[in-house]
Amino acid sequence: MTHGASPSAAWLPPGKEAAVCFTIDDVHPGTSADAYEAGGDLGEGALGHVEWLLERHPQLEVTLFCTADWRELSPVPTRRLLARLPVLRDRRFLTPVLPKGTMRLDRHPDFVEYLRRMPRTEVALHGLHHVHPGARVAVEFQEQDRAECAAMLRTALDVFRHAGLDPAPGMTPPGRNATPALTAAMADVGLSFVASARDVVTPVGPGAVTAMSGLQGVSLIEPTLVADGRLVHITSNFQATSPIDRAIAIIEHHGLLAVKAHIVKNAFGYVQLDGVDELYRNYLDVTFTELERRYGDSLWWTSMSAVADRVQSGAPAPASQ
């Protein structure tokens, strides 16, 4: 990249040639005394690693995708006999779930206050309960129609606000499943961005589109307008398993490097490759340090809501294909 060159992406602010944002899924008040730690241990747990990164990199921002009332325990079915029964298996939870209200944000004021104090941190939605009957346990929004999705989103927003959190106007859908009914409902309730697609495999290049999980055919490296132009979609395109060369390629193509993590590393033996732990923290530290060294002030270290604001304020973004 030639520093000072005009960026090809008009959604970037003047003087910036590429952007970096950092997001973390599955944040909720669960502690190490519960099924697994998901932020509830505050600075002594995974969120302590996040704060360490924020302190090391003063330009870094983070979007925490937080569930209003987390109920999921195992992300995969554990009731194997029930899972064999036609019809019934689609109507019942195939894993034990937490009672409603157990992890409801407004019942965990210390957790909420910790999030509020974290520097350069925004909190956005990651569903209402993050659980669904049937085999796709973590995919909360499946067959619901637009009105049902909107009602669930309004309930989640009410929980956030009752807890004293003003959420950023966006969501990563649980399981990354962004149905047309859900994206329409997101816009209906006033959300402005969605982070559905995750693609850490497709080669980086001009016009590259997603083909991994979540929405297909949206831009790999630029914000994309979806839902009839009512939402800005941002693809997660880098994680713990990605080589640093992928980050450099995204930036060299004037793209948005969207770094993904999950707050939970290990849930009953289900290990997230991008789970927040000391190893991933250190890898991100090395990656961010190298990007700062190479590109200096030409990078826009930002949040997903800031990207959406810029696109929706008039800076153009490509439409979905």
NUPA-800396 format. One line per field, with one value per atom (N, C-alpha, C): atom name; x, y, z. Coordinates in steps of 0.02 Angstrom, whole numbers. Each point is the difference from the previous one (the first is absolute). Layout:
% residues N
atome	[CA / ...] $
xx	[X / ...] $
yy	[Y / ...] $
zz	[Z / ...] $
This chain:
% residues 321
atome	[N / CA / C / N / CA / C / N / CA / C / N / CA / C / N / CA / C / N / CA / C / N / CA / C / N / CA / C / N / CA / C / N / CA / C / N / CA / C / N / CA / C / N / CA / C / N / CA / C / N / CA / C / N / CA / C / N / CA / C / N / CA / C / N / CA / C / N / CA / C / N / CA / C / N / CA / C / N / CA / C / N / CA / C / N / CA / C / N / CA / C / N / CA / C / N / CA / C / N / CA / C / N / CA / C / N / CA / C / N / CA / C / N / CA / C / N / CA / C / N / CA / C / N / CA / C / N / CA / C / N / CA / C / N / CA / C / N / CA / C / N / CA / C / N / CA / C / N / CA / C / N / CA / C / N / CA / C / N / CA / C / N / CA / C / N / CA / C / N / CA / C / N / CA / C / N / CA / C / N / CA / C / N / CA / C / N / CA / C / N / CA / C / N / CA / C / N / CA / C / N / CA / C / N / CA / C / N / CA / C / N / CA / C / N / CA / C / N / CA / C / N / CA / C / N / CA / C / N / CA / C / N / CA / C / N / CA / C / N / CA / C / N / CA / C / N / CA / C / N / CA / C / N / CA / C / N / CA / C / N / CA / C / N / CA / C / N / CA / C / N / CA / C / N / CA / C / N / CA / C / N / CA / C / N / CA / C / N / CA / C / N / CA / C / N / CA / C / N / CA / C / N / CA / C / N / CA / C / N / CA / C / N / CA / C / N / CA / C / N / CA / C / N / CA / C / N / CA / C / N / CA / C / N / CA / C / N / CA / C / N / CA / C / N / CA / C / N / CA / C / N / CA / C / N / CA / C / N / CA / C / N / CA / C / N / CA / C / N / CA / C / N / CA / C / N / CA / C / N / CA / C / N / CA / C / N / CA / C / N / CA / C / N / CA / C / N / CA / C / N / CA / C / N / CA / C / N / CA / C / N / CA / C / N / CA / C / N / CA / C / N / CA / C / N / CA / C / N / CA / C / N / CA / C / N / CA / C / N / CA / C / N / CA / C / N / CA / C / N / CA / C / N / CA / C / N / CA / C / N / CA / C / N / CA / C / N / CA / C / N / CA / C / N / CA / C / N / CA / C / N / CA / C / N / CA / C / N / CA / C / N / CA / C / N / CA / C / N / CA / C / N / CA / C / N / CA / C / N / CA / C / N / CA / C / N / CA / C / N / CA / C / N / CA / C / N / CA / C / N / CA / C / N / CA / C / N / CA / C / N / CA / C / N / CA / C / N / CA / C / N / CA / C / N / CA / C / N / CA / C / N / CA / C / N / CA / C / N / CA / C / N / CA / C / N / CA / C / N / CA / C / N / CA / C / N / CA / C / N / CA / C / N / CA / C / N / CA / C / N / CA / C / N / CA / C / N / CA / C / N / CA / C / N / CA / C / N / CA / C / N / CA / C / N / CA / C / N / CA / C / N / CA / C / N / CA / C / N / CA / C / N / CA / C / N / CA / C / N / CA / C / N / CA / C / N / CA / C / N / CA / C / N / CA / C / N / CA / C / N / CA / C / N / CA / C / N / CA / C / N / CA / C / N / CA / C / N / CA / C / N / CA / C / N / CA / C / N / CA / C / N / CA / C / N / CA / C / N / CA / C / N / CA / C / N / CA / C / N / CA / C / N / CA / C / N / CA / C / N / CA / C / N / CA / C / N / CA / C / N / CA / C / N / CA / C / N / CA / C / N / CA / C / N / CA / C / N / CA / C / N / CA / C / N / CA / C / N / CA / C / N / CA / C / N / CA / C / N / CA / C / N / CA / C / N / CA / C / N / CA / C / N / CA / C / N / CA / C / N / CA / C / N / CA / C / N / CA / C / N / CA / C / N / CA / C / N / CA / C / N / CA / C / N / CA / C / N / CA / C / N / CA / C / N / CA / C / N / CA / C / N / CA / C / N / CA / C / N / CA / C / N / CA / C / N / CA / C / N / CA / C / N / CA / C / N / CA / C / N / CA / C / N / CA / C / N / CA / C / N / CA / C / N / CA / C / N / CA / C / N / CA / C / N / CA / C / N / CA / C / N / CA / C / N / CA / C / N / CA / C / N / CA / C / N / CA / C / N / CA / C / N / CA / C / N / CA / C / N / CA / C / N / CA / C / N / CA / C / N / CA / C / N / CA / C / N / CA / C / N / CA / C / N / CA / C / N / CA / C / N / CA / C / N / CA / C / N / CA / C / N / CA / C / N / CA / C / N / CA / C / N / CA / C / N / CA / C / N / CA / C / N / CA / C / N / CA / C / N / CA / C / N / CA / C / N / CA / C / N / CA / C / N / CA / C / N / CA / C / N / CA / C / N / CA / C / N / CA / C / N / CA / C / N / CA / C / N / CA / C / N / CA / C / N / CA / C / N / CA / C / N / CA / C / N / CA / C / N / CA / C / N / CA / C / N / CA / C / N / CA / C / N / CA / C / N / CA / C / N / CA / C / N / CA / C / N / CA / C / N / CA / C / N / CA / C / N / CA / C / N / CA / C / N / CA / C / N / CA / C / N / CA / C / N / CA / C / N / CA / C / N / CA / C] $
xx	[42 / -42 / 44 / -17 / 35 / -35 / 33 / -32 / -16 / -62 / -21 / -40 / -2 / -40 / -74 / -41 / -72 / -28 / -37 / -28 / -53 / -6 / -51 / -68 / -4 / -64 / -22 / -53 / -23 / -32 / -16 / -29 / 52 / 63 / 52 / 3 / 16 / 8 / 58 / -1 / 57 / 66 / 50 / 66 / 11 / -51 / 7 / -4 / 45 / 6 / -29 / -14 / -29 / -25 / -36 / -30 / 9 / -2 / 5 / -54 / -38 / -44 / 7 / -21 / 10 / -66 / -26 / -63 / 5 / -42 / 0 / -72 / -14 / -67 / -9 / -64 / -21 / 14 / 8 / 13 / -63 / 6 / -56 / 29 / -42 / 27 / 25 / 3 / 22 / 71 / 10 / 65 / 31 / 61 / 33 / -34 / -43 / -39 / -63 / -17 / -57 / 23 / -39 / 19 / 66 / 11 / 63 / 2 / 61 / 10 / -10 / -42 / -16 / 4 / 42 / 7 / -17 / -34 / -23 / 55 / 59 / 56 / 34 / -27 / 23 / 75 / 38 / 71 / 41 / -27 / 36 / -11 / -45 / -15 / 17 / -41 / 14 / -1 / -44 / -2 / 64 / 37 / 65 / 48 / -3 / 43 / -19 / -65 / -23 / 25 / -6 / 24 / 76 / 36 / 72 / 16 / -37 / 10 / -17 / -54 / -20 / 53 / 31 / 52 / 63 / 16 / 60 / -7 / -63 / -12 / -52 / 21 / -46 / -48 / 13 / -48 / -52 / 11 / -44 / -68 / -53 / -68 / -27 / -51 / -28 / -76 / -33 / -72 / -13 / -33 / -18 / -72 / -10 / -67 / -26 / -49 / -22 / -73 / -15 / -67 / -40 / -62 / -40 / -15 / -16 / -18 / 23 / 64 / 31 / -28 / -22 / -27 / 38 / 40 / 34 / 52 / 3 / 54 / 47 / -19 / 41 / -20 / 49 / -16 / -20 / 7 / -18 / -49 / -43 / -48 / 34 / -29 / 24 / -52 / -64 / -54 / -7 / 41 / 8 / -62 / -34 / -61 / -54 / -10 / -50 / 17 / 64 / 22 / -17 / -17 / -16 / -74 / -41 / -73 / -25 / -25 / -26 / -54 / -5 / -49 / 15 / 1 / 11 / 68 / 51 / 67 / 5 / -47 / 1 / -37 / -36 / -41 / 27 / 49 / 27 / 73 / 22 / 71 / 37 / 51 / 38 / 61 / 0 / 52 / -32 / 22 / -26 / 13 / -46 / 8 / -10 / 27 / -9 / -72 / -28 / -66 / 3 / -55 / -4 / 18 / 40 / 18 / 65 / 28 / 61 / 57 / 10 / 54 / -26 / -60 / -29 / 43 / 18 / 50 / -19 / -63 / -19 / 1 / 15 / 9 / 74 / 44 / 72 / 31 / -14 / 23 / 75 / 37 / 74 / 28 / -28 / 20 / -14 / -60 / -20 / 45 / 13 / 42 / 71 / 25 / 66 / 1 / -51 / -4 / -3 / -37 / -8 / 66 / 44 / 64 / 55 / -10 / 53 / 11 / 63 / 13 / -10 / -23 / -6 / -37 / -53 / -39 / -73 / -29 / -72 / -29 / -62 / -36 / -58 / -6 / -53 / -35 / -54 / -42 / 29 / -13 / 16 / -59 / -59 / -61 / -30 / -57 / -37 / 22 / -2 / 17 / 57 / 17 / 53 / -12 / -62 / -15 / -65 / -8 / -60 / -12 / -63 / -13 / 29 / 14 / 24 / 76 / 24 / 71 / 45 / -25 / 41 / -8 / 31 / -13 / 12 / 55 / 20 / -31 / -37 / -28 / -69 / -2 / -61 / -56 / 19 / -50 / -1 / -53 / -5 / -64 / -56 / -63 / -44 / 22 / -42 / -13 / -60 / -15 / 24 / -10 / 26 / -26 / -65 / -29 / 27 / 9 / 27 / 72 / 39 / 70 / 1 / -43 / -1 / -18 / -49 / -19 / 57 / 37 / 58 / 54 / 12 / 51 / -20 / -64 / -23 / 7 / -14 / 9 / 74 / 44 / 72 / 22 / -23 / 18 / -25 / -60 / -28 / 44 / 25 / 43 / 64 / 31 / 60 / -12 / -53 / -13 / -19 / -37 / -17 / 62 / 50 / 63 / 45 / -18 / 41 / 51 / -8 / 45 / -36 / 34 / -26 / 34 / -32 / 35 / 12 / 55 / 12 / -54 / -19 / -58 / 15 / 23 / 15 / 1 / 10 / -1 / 40 / 33 / 20 / -53 / -36 / -51 / 31 / -29 / 27 / 3 / 57 / 11 / 9 / 5 / 12 / -58 / -56 / -56 / -43 / 11 / -36 / -53 / -59 / -54 / -27 / -35 / -31 / -49 / -37 / -46 / 37 / 57 / 39 / 30 / 31 / 32 / -53 / -58 / -53 / -22 / -7 / -20 / 53 / 63 / 53 / -7 / -12 / -10 / -63 / -52 / -64 / 8 / 43 / 7 / 55 / 29 / 48 / 73 / 16 / 70 / 27 / 66 / 29 / 54 / 26 / 51 / -9 / 24 / -2 / 67 / 25 / 62 / -18 / -13 / -21 / 56 / 24 / 49 / 66 / 26 / 69 / 36 / 52 / 38 / 73 / 36 / 72 / 39 / -34 / 29 / 5 / -53 / 0 / 59 / 37 / 58 / -21 / 42 / -13 / 14 / -44 / 11 / -58 / 8 / -54 / -62 / -57 / -62 / -10 / 45 / -8 / -64 / -38 / -62 / 2 / -44 / 1 / -30 / 28 / -24 / 10 / 3 / 14 / -63 / -5 / -60 / -37 / -64 / -40 / -20 / -13 / -22 / 52 / -24 / 43 / -3 / 55 / 0 / 4 / 16 / 12 / 74 / 19 / 70 / 42 / 57 / 45 / 35 / 13 / 44 / -29 / -62 / -31 / -69 / -23 / -69 / -48 / -54 / -47 / -71 / -39 / -69 / -43 / -40 / -46 / -69 / -47 / -68 / -28 / 3 / -24 / 34 / 64 / 38 / -11 / -37 / -17 / 52 / 43 / 51 / 68 / 52 / 69 / 26 / 23 / 29 / 76 / 30 / 73 / 21 / 46 / 24 / 59 / -4 / 58 / 48 / 60 / 45 / 69 / 8 / 64 / -13 / 36 / -6 / 67 / -2 / 61 / 38 / -37 / 32 / 26 / -11 / 20 / 72 / 38 / 69 / 0 / 51 / 4 / 0 / 23 / -1 / -71 / -50 / -69 / -20 / 19 / -15 / 34 / 61 / 37 / -33 / -22 / -32 / -64 / -40 / -63 / 15 / 50 / 18 / 29 / 41 / 28 / -54 / -58 / -56 / -49 / 22 / -40 / -65 / 5 / -60 / -8 / -52 / -15 / 22 / 52 / 23 / -44 / -44 / -47 / 21 / 33 / 29 / -53 / -9 / -52 / 30 / -37 / 16 / -65 / 4 / -54 / 26 / -42 / 22 / 11 / -37 / 5 / 50 / 48 / 49 / -24 / -26 / -17 / -67 / -50 / -65 / -14 / 11 / -13 / 38 / 62 / 40 / -5 / -48 / -5 / 46 / 55 / 53 / -6 / -6 / 0 / 72 / 15 / 68 / 19 / -52 / 14 / -22 / -3 / -17 / 53 / -22 / 46 / 39 / 65 / 45 / 67 / 48 / 63 / 36 / -5 / 33 / -29 / -66 / -31 / 13 / -4 / 16 / 69 / 49 / 69 / 8 / -36 / 3 / -30 / -55 / -30 / 46 / 34 / 47 / 55 / 27 / 52 / -28 / -59 / -31 / -12 / -31 / -16 / 64 / 51 / 64 / 31 / -3 / 28 / -40 / -66 / -41 / 15 / 8 / 17 / 68 / 47 / 67 / -1 / -36 / 0 / -39 / -58 / -48 / -13 / 20 / -5 / -70 / -2 / -63 / -45 / 22 / -43 / -56 / 3 / -52 / -54 / -61 / -58 / -17 / 20 / -17 / -69 / -49 / -68 / -45 / -64 / -50 / -50 / -38 / -50 / -53 / -20 / -51 / 25 / 64 / 28 / 4 / 16 / -1 / -70 / -49 / -70 / -22 / 19 / -19 / 28 / 62 / 31 / -34 / -14 / -33 / -69 / -38 / -69 / -5 / 54 / -1 / 13 / 14 / 9 / 60 / 49 / 57 / -24 / 15 / -29 / 29 / -42 / 21 / -31 / 34 / -29 / -64 / -46 / -60 / 16 / -39 / 12 / -12 / 36 / -5 / -54] $
yy	[-60 / 60 / 62 / 47 / 64 / 48 / 18 / 44 / 66 / 25 / 63 / -8 / -62 / -12 / 5 / 18 / 5 / -70 / -14 / -67 / -12 / -63 / -18 / -4 / -8 / -6 / 68 / 26 / 67 / 1 / -58 / -1 / 16 / 0 / 16 / 75 / 22 / 71 / 29 / 65 / 32 / -15 / -17 / -12 / -71 / -41 / -70 / -46 / -50 / -44 / -70 / -16 / -64 / 6 / -51 / 4 / -66 / 5 / -58 / 4 / -53 / -4 / -70 / -5 / -60 / -15 / -60 / -18 / -67 / -7 / -61 / -22 / -63 / -29 / -34 / -12 / -44 / 29 / 65 / 31 / -2 / -24 / 0 / -9 / 3 / 2 / -66 / -53 / -65 / 4 / -31 / 0 / -70 / -5 / -65 / -46 / 27 / -41 / -27 / 25 / -24 / -52 / -11 / -50 / 16 / 64 / 24 / 76 / 26 / 72 / 36 / 52 / 36 / 75 / 20 / 71 / 15 / -46 / 13 / 4 / -27 / 7 / 68 / 42 / 69 / 2 / 40 / 7 / -62 / -46 / -61 / -54 / 13 / -49 / 25 / -21 / 16 / 75 / 36 / 73 / 33 / -30 / 27 / -2 / -52 / -2 / 56 / 13 / 53 / 68 / 13 / 64 / 6 / -54 / 0 / 24 / -26 / 21 / 74 / 22 / 71 / 46 / -22 / 40 / 1 / -56 / -5 / 39 / 8 / 30 / 55 / 61 / 54 / 20 / -21 / 16 / -56 / -57 / -57 / 12 / -21 / 1 / -71 / -14 / -68 / 4 / -44 / -9 / -67 / 2 / -61 / -19 / -56 / -23 / -41 / 28 / -25 / -24 / -57 / -28 / 26 / 20 / 33 / -46 / -63 / -48 / -69 / -12 / -61 / -62 / -50 / -62 / -63 / 6 / -58 / -27 / -66 / -34 / -32 / -59 / -31 / 27 / 15 / 24 / -56 / -62 / -57 / -45 / -38 / -43 / -51 / -9 / -49 / -52 / 14 / -48 / -45 / -50 / -39 / -41 / -27 / -39 / 45 / 58 / 47 / 23 / 8 / 23 / -50 / -63 / -50 / -2 / 35 / -4 / 51 / -20 / 48 / 44 / 60 / 50 / 27 / -45 / 23 / 33 / -25 / 27 / 72 / 19 / 68 / 49 / -26 / 42 / 6 / -39 / -1 / 23 / 25 / 15 / -66 / -8 / -62 / 4 / 48 / 8 / 36 / -12 / 40 / 75 / 42 / 72 / 33 / 60 / 38 / 26 / 5 / 31 / 73 / 24 / 70 / 45 / 51 / 48 / -13 / -61 / -17 / 46 / 12 / 42 / 67 / 18 / 63 / 58 / 44 / 52 / 43 / 17 / 46 / -33 / -65 / -35 / -7 / 29 / -5 / 70 / 42 / 70 / 8 / -44 / 7 / -13 / -49 / -15 / 60 / 26 / 57 / 60 / 14 / 58 / -10 / -61 / -13 / 16 / -23 / 15 / 75 / 35 / 72 / 37 / -28 / 33 / -17 / -51 / -20 / 56 / 19 / 54 / -22 / 47 / -10 / -65 / -12 / -62 / 16 / -31 / 4 / -70 / -2 / -63 / -2 / -55 / -8 / -66 / -13 / -58 / -65 / -53 / -67 / -46 / 24 / -38 / 10 / -33 / 4 / -56 / -63 / -57 / -43 / 8 / -38 / -76 / -21 / -71 / -11 / -61 / -16 / -75 / -22 / -72 / -30 / -64 / -34 / -6 / -27 / -17 / 61 / 55 / 61 / 41 / -24 / 26 / 75 / 23 / 70 / 48 / -26 / 43 / 23 / 57 / 22 / 20 / 32 / 23 / -48 / -39 / -49 / 9 / -25 / 2 / 59 / 42 / 56 / 48 / 28 / 49 / 69 / 49 / 67 / 30 / -8 / 27 / -34 / -67 / -36 / 21 / 7 / 23 / 69 / 44 / 69 / -1 / -41 / -3 / -25 / -49 / -25 / 53 / 36 / 52 / 56 / 19 / 53 / -22 / -63 / -26 / 4 / -20 / 3 / 72 / 46 / 70 / 27 / -21 / 21 / -24 / -63 / -27 / 42 / 15 / 41 / 66 / 34 / 67 / -1 / -52 / -6 / -13 / -32 / -12 / 61 / 52 / 60 / 1 / -44 / -2 / 30 / 44 / 29 / -36 / -50 / -42 / 36 / -17 / 22 / -31 / 34 / -22 / -56 / -57 / -54 / -67 / -53 / -67 / -49 / -46 / -63 / -51 / -27 / -50 / -63 / -28 / -63 / -53 / -34 / -48 / 32 / 67 / 38 / -4 / -28 / -11 / 62 / 37 / 62 / -12 / -22 / -13 / 67 / -1 / 62 / 29 / -43 / 25 / 36 / -28 / 31 / 66 / 3 / 63 / 55 / -19 / 50 / 25 / -47 / 19 / 43 / -15 / 41 / 72 / 11 / 68 / 30 / -40 / 24 / 28 / -31 / 22 / 52 / 22 / 55 / -19 / -64 / -19 / 21 / 11 / 25 / -44 / -50 / -43 / -72 / -46 / -71 / -30 / -45 / -36 / -74 / -24 / -70 / -42 / 18 / -42 / -3 / -61 / -10 / -40 / 28 / -34 / 15 / -51 / 7 / -44 / -21 / -46 / 30 / 34 / 27 / 47 / -9 / 44 / 73 / 44 / 72 / 27 / 41 / 32 / 45 / 42 / 44 / -40 / 19 / -35 / -66 / -20 / -64 / 2 / -56 / -4 / -61 / -1 / -51 / -66 / -55 / -66 / -50 / 24 / -45 / -6 / 33 / -5 / 67 / -3 / 61 / 20 / 64 / 24 / -15 / -21 / -16 / 55 / 11 / 46 / 74 / 16 / 69 / 14 / 62 / 17 / -29 / -28 / -27 / 54 / 58 / 50 / 70 / 10 / 66 / -5 / 53 / 0 / -4 / -37 / -14 / 17 / 31 / 15 / -62 / -19 / -57 / 22 / -47 / 15 / 61 / 0 / 56 / 66 / -6 / 60 / 27 / -36 / 26 / -19 / -50 / -21 / 0 / 14 / -7 / -67 / -42 / -64 / 5 / -29 / -2 / -72 / -24 / -69 / -7 / -51 / -18 / -41 / 25 / -30 / -20 / 3 / -18 / -27 / -54 / -28 / -32 / -37 / -28 / -46 / -34 / -46 / 33 / 65 / 36 / 23 / -9 / 26 / 76 / 31 / 73 / 26 / -41 / 21 / 15 / -33 / 14 / 70 / 19 / 67 / 52 / -12 / 48 / 5 / -57 / 1 / 41 / -8 / 39 / 74 / 19 / 71 / 25 / -40 / 21 / 11 / -33 / 9 / 53 / 42 / 54 / -25 / -58 / -31 / 12 / -32 / 1 / -67 / 1 / -59 / -8 / -50 / -11 / -62 / 11 / -54 / -28 / -66 / -33 / -41 / -1 / -44 / -22 / -53 / -21 / 4 / 23 / 9 / -67 / -52 / -66 / -42 / -27 / -44 / -72 / -26 / -71 / -8 / -26 / -13 / -75 / -35 / -72 / -39 / 20 / -35 / 28 / 45 / 33 / 61 / -4 / 51 / 49 / 64 / 52 / 16 / -7 / 14 / 73 / 44 / 71 / 23 / -47 / 17 / 44 / 47 / 47 / -36 / -5 / -26 / 36 / -18 / 36 / -8 / -60 / -12 / 45 / 2 / 42 / 74 / 18 / 70 / 19 / -43 / 16 / 3 / -45 / 2 / 65 / 22 / 64 / 58 / -4 / 53 / 6 / -57 / 0 / 27 / -22 / 22 / 75 / 25 / 72 / 42 / -24 / 36 / 6 / -55 / 1 / 47 / 0 / 45 / 73 / 14 / 69 / 20 / -46 / 15 / 13 / -41 / 6 / 60 / 13 / 46 / 64 / 1 / 62 / 31 / 65 / 37 / -10 / -39 / -12 / -49 / -34 / -47 / 34 / -18 / 22 / -56 / 8 / -48 / 20 / -43 / 22 / -55 / 14 / -48 / -14 / -52 / -16 / 54 / 28 / 52 / 63 / 16 / 58 / -11 / -61 / -16 / 8 / -28 / 5 / 73 / 39 / 72 / 34 / -15 / 34 / -21 / -64 / -23 / 31 / -1 / 23 / 76 / 34 / 73 / 25 / -48 / 20 / -27 / -24 / -31 / -65 / -11 / -58 / -66 / -50 / -69 / -44 / -55 / -44 / -34 / -11 / -39 / -73 / -41 / -71 / -29 / -54 / -31 / -53] $
zz	[0 / 0 / 0 / -43 / -1 / 47 / 54 / 49 / -33 / 15 / -28 / -64 / -28 / -60 / 16 / -49 / 11 / 6 / 53 / 8 / -52 / -21 / -49 / 31 / 66 / 34 / 27 / -29 / 19 / 69 / 29 / 67 / 54 / -18 / 48 / 13 / 60 / 14 / -40 / -12 / -36 / 36 / -39 / 27 / 24 / 0 / 22 / -61 / 0 / -57 / 12 / 63 / 18 / 72 / 23 / 67 / 37 / 66 / 44 / 54 / 8 / 58 / 32 / 62 / 41 / 35 / -9 / 31 / 36 / 52 / 40 / 11 / -15 / 7 / 67 / 18 / 55 / 69 / 6 / 65 / 42 / 61 / 48 / 71 / 52 / 68 / 28 / -39 / 26 / 28 / 58 / 34 / -1 / 24 / 4 / 50 / 43 / 46 / -33 / -60 / -37 / -51 / -52 / -50 / -33 / -14 / -29 / 7 / -2 / 9 / -66 / 1 / -62 / 10 / 48 / 16 / 72 / 32 / 68 / 52 / -16 / 47 / -6 / -43 / -9 / -17 / 35 / -16 / 14 / 39 / 15 / -52 / -48 / -51 / -69 / -49 / -70 / -14 / 34 / -12 / 23 / 46 / 19 / -58 / -42 / -59 / -49 / -5 / -45 / 24 / 64 / 27 / -8 / 5 / -10 / -71 / -49 / -69 / -10 / 30 / -5 / 30 / 53 / 32 / -43 / -31 / -42 / -65 / -24 / -65 / 8 / 15 / 17 / -56 / -62 / -53 / -11 / 29 / -10 / 33 / -35 / 27 / -3 / 41 / 0 / 4 / -36 / 4 / 33 / 58 / 35 / -18 / -33 / -16 / 59 / 34 / 65 / -5 / 31 / -1 / 60 / -13 / 52 / 59 / -14 / 53 / -23 / 5 / -26 / 34 / -42 / 28 / -24 / -52 / -27 / 48 / 5 / 36 / -51 / -25 / -52 / -69 / -43 / -67 / -48 / 22 / -42 / 39 / -35 / 35 / 46 / 59 / 48 / 17 / -15 / 13 / -62 / -3 / -61 / -17 / 50 / -13 / -29 / 31 / -24 / -71 / -14 / -66 / -55 / 18 / -50 / -18 / 38 / -9 / -49 / -57 / -50 / 31 / -27 / 20 / 70 / 50 / 68 / 8 / -35 / 6 / -26 / -43 / -26 / 45 / 50 / 43 / 71 / 17 / 68 / -1 / 57 / 8 / 5 / -40 / -1 / 46 / 43 / 51 / 59 / 61 / 55 / -12 / 24 / -7 / 68 / 6 / 61 / 5 / 61 / 7 / -23 / -27 / -20 / 59 / -14 / 52 / 35 / -7 / 37 / -19 / -64 / -24 / -28 / 19 / -24 / 23 / -45 / 14 / 60 / 6 / 54 / 69 / 2 / 64 / 19 / -40 / 12 / -3 / 49 / -4 / 0 / 34 / 0 / -69 / -35 / -68 / -45 / 5 / -41 / 13 / 63 / 16 / -26 / 1 / -28 / -74 / -37 / -71 / -12 / 41 / -9 / 10 / 42 / 15 / -49 / -41 / -47 / -51 / -11 / -48 / -72 / -42 / -72 / -16 / 37 / -6 / -12 / -50 / -9 / 8 / 23 / 9 / -49 / -38 / -48 / 12 / -36 / 13 / -29 / 37 / -25 / 18 / -17 / 11 / 68 / 11 / 63 / 48 / -24 / 43 / -28 / -64 / -32 / 4 / -10 / 1 / -38 / -27 / -39 / 5 / 0 / -4 / -64 / 2 / -59 / -2 / -55 / -6 / -4 / -27 / -7 / 64 / 53 / 67 / 6 / -28 / 10 / -50 / -49 / -52 / 23 / 33 / 34 / -49 / -54 / -49 / -59 / -6 / -53 / -40 / 27 / -37 / 19 / 46 / 22 / -58 / -2 / -51 / 22 / -42 / 12 / 66 / 12 / 61 / 62 / -3 / 57 / 14 / -53 / 8 / 32 / -24 / 27 / 74 / 19 / 70 / 44 / -23 / 37 / 7 / -54 / 1 / 48 / -1 / 46 / 72 / 14 / 68 / 20 / -45 / 15 / 13 / -42 / 9 / 67 / 19 / 65 / 58 / -6 / 53 / 5 / -57 / 0 / 35 / -20 / 26 / 73 / 21 / 71 / 41 / -30 / 35 / 3 / -38 / -2 / -55 / -50 / -57 / -60 / -35 / -62 / -58 / -29 / -49 / -65 / -32 / -69 / -44 / -54 / -40 / -50 / 25 / -45 / 35 / -38 / 29 / -44 / 34 / -31 / 18 / -49 / 16 / 29 / 52 / 26 / -55 / -4 / -53 / -68 / -2 / -61 / -50 / 21 / -46 / -7 / -54 / -12 / -54 / 21 / -47 / -26 / -58 / -24 / 50 / 35 / 51 / 56 / 20 / 54 / -21 / -58 / -21 / -10 / -26 / -6 / 68 / 48 / 68 / 34 / -12 / 29 / -21 / -64 / -24 / 29 / 7 / 26 / 71 / 41 / 69 / 9 / -56 / 4 / 0 / -13 / -4 / -68 / -3 / -62 / -29 / 38 / -29 / 24 / -42 / 14 / -18 / 42 / -13 / -2 / -60 / -8 / -30 / -59 / -34 / 38 / 4 / 23 / -53 / -27 / -53 / 10 / 24 / 11 / -49 / -54 / -49 / -69 / -24 / -67 / -10 / -55 / -12 / -5 / 24 / -1 / -69 / -25 / -65 / -17 / -51 / -21 / -19 / 27 / -17 / 35 / 46 / 35 / 42 / -1 / 39 / 45 / 49 / 51 / -25 / 25 / -19 / 56 / 63 / 56 / 42 / 57 / 43 / 1 / 17 / 0 / -71 / -9 / -65 / -54 / -58 / -56 / -52 / -34 / -56 / 17 / 63 / 19 / -1 / -2 / -7 / 58 / -18 / 50 / 40 / -31 / 31 / 3 / -22 / 4 / 31 / 35 / 24 / -59 / 9 / -54 / 23 / -42 / 15 / -14 / 51 / -7 / 25 / -2 / 23 / -35 / -68 / -41 / 19 / 18 / 16 / 69 / 42 / 67 / 53 / -14 / 47 / -34 / 39 / -23 / 25 / -46 / 20 / 0 / 52 / 6 / 10 / -42 / 2 / 48 / 42 / 41 / -44 / -9 / -50 / 27 / 67 / 31 / 69 / 18 / 68 / 20 / 55 / 29 / -48 / -44 / -46 / -64 / -7 / -61 / 4 / -54 / 0 / -4 / 26 / -2 / -71 / -47 / -71 / -24 / 29 / -19 / 22 / 60 / 24 / -45 / -17 / -43 / -68 / -28 / -66 / 1 / 53 / 6 / 1 / 38 / 5 / -66 / -32 / -65 / -53 / 9 / -46 / 26 / 45 / 27 / 32 / 33 / 28 / 75 / 26 / 71 / 29 / 40 / 36 / 61 / -1 / 55 / 38 / 56 / 40 / 47 / -2 / 39 / 56 / 57 / 56 / 33 / 39 / 45 / 71 / 45 / 69 / 35 / -20 / 31 / -40 / 33 / -33 / -3 / 56 / 5 / 36 / -37 / 30 / -4 / 56 / 4 / -54 / -13 / -50 / -70 / -11 / -66 / 2 / -36 / 4 / -58 / 16 / -51 / -19 / -64 / -22 / 10 / -1 / 11 / 69 / 47 / 69 / 32 / 41 / 31 / 55 / -10 / 51 / -8 / 41 / -2 / -67 / -30 / -63 / -56 / -5 / -52 / 14 / 63 / 19 / -24 / 12 / -20 / -76 / -35 / -74 / -26 / 29 / -22 / 17 / 56 / 19 / -53 / -21 / -52 / -65 / -18 / -63 / 0 / 53 / 3 / 1 / 35 / 3 / -69 / -38 / -67 / -46 / 6 / -41 / 17 / 64 / 21 / -29 / 1 / -25 / -75 / -36 / -73 / -26 / 32 / -31 / 39 / 62 / 39 / -2 / -11 / 3 / -61 / -48 / -58 / 15 / 58 / 19 / 43 / -14 / 40 / 49 / 63 / 53 / 25 / -10 / 8 / 28 / 4 / 23 / -55 / 7 / -51 / -5 / 57 / -3 / -35 / 8 / -34 / -76 / -20 / -72 / -27 / 35 / -23 / -4 / 50 / 0 / -61 / -17 / -57 / -65 / -8 / -60 / -6 / 54 / -3 / -3 / 17 / -6 / -70 / -45 / -70 / -35 / 36 / -33 / -33 / -63 / -35 / 24 / -5 / 13 / -53 / -18 / -52 / 24 / -46 / 16 / -2 / 37 / 0 / -69 / -15 / -66 / -1] $
